[in-house]
Structure formats: structure tokens, C-alpha cells
Amino acid sequence: MTAPATILIADDQPLVRRGLALMLAPEPDFQVVAEAADGAEAVRLAHEHRPDVVIMDIRMPVLDGIAATERLVAELPGCRILALSTFDMDEHVVAALRAGAYGFLPKDISPEDLVAALQVVRDGEAILAPRLLTRLISSHVKAAVHPTSTRVPSGAEGLTPREREVWRLIAAGLDNTEIAERLGVSASTVKNHITGLFAGLGVRDRAQAVIAAYETGLVTARRES
């Protein structure tokens, strides 16, 4: 049998930590190995227990969840971070994604959705639906304005035209199947283009690619009428 994925829960509210732990207690695929009350403790306990996933509250004392995420991504790259937020359309969630989180969870998540999210992240995928990701990031990321900017990151200079088009479609909220249909290619071809795109941009996942698209002005947020 496969060993259960290990989980560290970091939140400054004891009731939230205990509630999440109780949700996972009956699940044979997951094991809560530690709980932390602040970001600094989360980093220390992550080094001690080497969990597969850290559920990280964004707003915590001593060291906030964004700074803790940055440290863990750099120091323990095999540890995947899920941001925990009261509000799902929060600019701090974008900061956590930029720092390397695999997605976010609302604090009122149901046990079923919590388990489903952890299963996805355990398998190395982000849990944000593409359109929710795009809506979130477009609401809180502004293009940097530089007089001499080409509006394309230097790491993207080697992208092929098709990789640039895939980048635009990812930022528009299309998933891989929809991109394949739009371009008239196979899903495996789309995956190959995305691999090249991520390497060219120097990003790890869809969230960071979408952030880069909005920050550089490759795409812009639509204003509500």
C-alpha cells in the first residue's frame, strides 16, 4: 500500500487548525504530522517533518504565510503549499501564488473539497480552475509600466509563436482541452508547448504564467461595464 501523504497545517486560529485536522483524521490517504500557529513555526516544523503538503494561512503573526511560502519553496522544493484564505478573491492569494503556492483553499471548505484538493496537489497539479485563476489574477495584478519596456519578459524572447499563443490562451482562462480544440492540435501537443512556455518564462506553473501575462501586459483585465 502507498504511504499516506503527510500534511502540516499552519494557522494562527486553533479552531481552524483543529477543524482541518479533524476533517482529515478519517482519511487513510492523508496524515496530519504537525500544526503551526505562525509562519516561522511552520517553516521550522516543515524542516523537521518534511510534509508533502503544507496548508498555509496567509495572514499569521511572526512570519506571514506569503513569506513562509517563499522560504519553503526555496528551502524545501518537494513540499507543496496550499494557501488558506478567508476571501477567495484576495490580492494576498495572488501574492501567495506568485511565491509558489499550488492554489488556495477557503477557510469554510467542506471535508469532501478539502480531500479532493489535497489529492490534486499531492499529484503535483494546481487546484485552481483556469477561469477562477484568471479572474482572481486579473483583478489584482497590474502591468508594470516602464518607458522602455517591450512588455514581454526577457526570458520569453526564445518562445515560439505557438508558445506565445498558448500563453495568451492560458491567461484567457482556457484549460488544456479547450486550447487543443482552439488550435486544432492534440492535448499532448499542448502539454509540450506548455513545457516550453514555462521553461522560457522561468515559471513553475499556470498561476505564475498567468501572473506574468498580466504583469507584462500580454493580456489586460477587462473592465466591467
Secondary structure, 3 states (H helix, E strand, C coil): CCCCEEEEEECCCHHHHHHHHHHHCCCCCEEEEEEECCHHHHHHHHHHHCCCEEEEECCCCCCCHHHHHHHHHHHCCCCEEEEEECCCCCHHHHHHHHHCCCEEEECCCCHHHHHHHHHHHHCCCCCCCHHHHHHHHHHHCCCCCCCCCCCCCHHHCCCCHHHHHHHHHHHCCCCHHHHHHHHCCCHHHHHHHHHHHHHHHCCCCHHHHHHHHHHHCCCCCCCCC
